[in-house]
Amino acid sequence: MKEEKLMKLGVITDEVTQDFKEALEFAREYGLDCVELRSVWEKGPFDYEMDDVLKIKALSDEYNIPVVAISSPFFKCEYSEENIRVHNEKFARLVSFAKILGAKQIRCFDFFKNPDVTREMIIKAYEKAYALCEEAKITILIESEPSTNTRSCKDAAELVRKMNKPFFKVLSDPGNNVYANDELP
């Protein structure tokens, strides 16, 4: 009987190369179990075309290395009604791409740091994206990032508790906490 790993190891592909096939070769060479997709072939997730997604899926299947998450720039922008509208339109495509790829998570943010943006405003801005993810059984991962309203793990935990939804979780990047200045990693 094959032993199930407690933790799977992976890499964000563009931290290796913009060439997705080369990133998969790297993952295979180092015995990694999965990859997270950000930019490939000089395109970010909001700019992928269906042909890109189908090519990514074919290569992922060929190498038997799954894409477990899409690292998106969702809400890594100034808070405004226009940005919310545009990002929500783009997010709907990301959810359809995630379904094709078999990715069960999408990395997101909660707007560039602004003391006038409240947790309630952030939660309201996420309503459409959350509904899409809940229906698709895809989890939104809020990354703690010093340039955003969720600067630290503490901030992320507070937002997730306030959101109180099963498909809305924290993605903690301890390296980012070094720059948050209000929390030790």
N, C-alpha and C positions, 0 to 999 in steps of 0.2 A: 504494500500500500504506500502511495506517495505521500510524504509528509507535507502538510500545508504550512507555508511560512507565516509567522506571526506578523511580519512587516515586509512589505515589498519595497525594493529599491528601484529608483528611476532617476531621470534627469529631465530638465526642461531642454527641449531639443535645440533651441537657438543659443543656449549657453555652450553648445558644442560646435554647431555650424548652422548655416542657413539651408544647407542641403539635407533634406529629411532622410534620404537614403544613407548618407554618411553618418547622421546622428543615430540611426538604427544600427549601423555597423559598429559604432562606438558602444552602444548599449549592449550589443551581443558580445563584443570583445571583453567587456568588463563585467559580464554576467548580470546585467541589470534586468529587472522583471518587466518594466513598463516605461513609458515616456509621457511627459506633459508637453502639450503643443502650444507654442506661442507663435513666433514668426517663422515662416519657412519661405524659401525662394524670394526673400525680400518683401514678403507680404505678411501683414498682421492679421489676426483673426477676423477683424471687421472687413478686411479686404479680400478674403478668400472667395473664390468662385467655386461653383459645384465641381468643375473639373479638378481643381486643387484638392478638394475634400475626397473625391473618388480616388485620386492618385495616392493621397495619404493613406486611405483605407486599404488600398491594394498593397502598398509597401508594408504597412503594419501587419497585414495578414501574411504576406510572404515571409517576413522575418519572425512572425509569431511573437511580436512584442506589441502589446496593446497600448493604445492611447487612452490613458485613464482620466485625463483632465485637459481642458482648454484654458490656457492662461490668457484671459481677455483684458482689454483696457476699459471694461464696462464701468462707468462712473468714475474713471480716473480723469476728471475734468472739473471745471468750475460748476457750482450748483446754479442751474438756471432752468426755466421751463423748457426752453429750446433744446438744451443739452439733454435733458431728461427724455424729451420726445425722440430726438435723433438716436440716442443710445438704446432706448427701448425698441425702436425699429430694427436696429442692428442686432440686438440681443435675440430677437425672434429667429434670425438666421443662425446665430450661434447654437441655439437649442436644436434646430433641425440638423446642423452639422454634427453636434455632439451625439445625437441619436444615430446617425449614419456611422460614426466612428466607434460607437459603443462607449464613449466617455460618460462617466456618471457624475462628473464635477466640472464646474466652471468657476475659475478664480475671478473675483471682482473686487471693487473698491467702493468707497463711499464719499466721493468728491474731495477736491483739494481742500485743505484745512481752511475753515472759515468759522469764526466764533458765532456768526449769526445763523449757521446751519445747525438745527437741533436734531436730536435722535429721531424725534417724531417726523420731521421733514424727510429724513433719510428713509425711514420705514415706509412712508407714503410713496416716495419715489420708487421703491422696490416692488410695489404691489403688482404691476404687470409682469415684470420679470419673474417674480416669485410664483405667480399663477402658472406661467408657462413651465417652470421647472417642476412644480408640484405635479402637474399633469403628466410630465415626461419622466418623473422619478429621477430628476437630476438635481444634485445639491449645489447651491450657491455657496462658495467659500469666500468669506470676507477676509482679505489679507490685512494684517496690521502693517501699516506703512507710514513713516514719519511725515510725508507730504500730504497725507489725507486726514480726515476727521477721526479715523481709527488709527491712531499713532502707535498703539502698544497692545499687548495681549490683554491688559486690563480694559482698555477701550473696547476691544473686540468682544470680550466676554460680556461687557455691559450691553452692547448693541444686540448681540445674539440673545441674551436673556430678555431684553425688551421686545425683540421681534417675536420670540417664542414660537418658532415654526420648525417643523422637523427637517425641512430641506434648506435650512439656512444655518450654516456652521462657520466656525473660525478656521482660518489658515494662518498659523503662526509662523512668521519668519523671524527666528531669534536674531539673525543678523540685522534686521531692520530695527529691533529694539535698542541696539547700541546707539542709534541715532535719535531715538525718541526723547532722550534726556529725562524722562520721568519714571523710568522703570529699568531695573537691572535685568538683563536677559537671563 
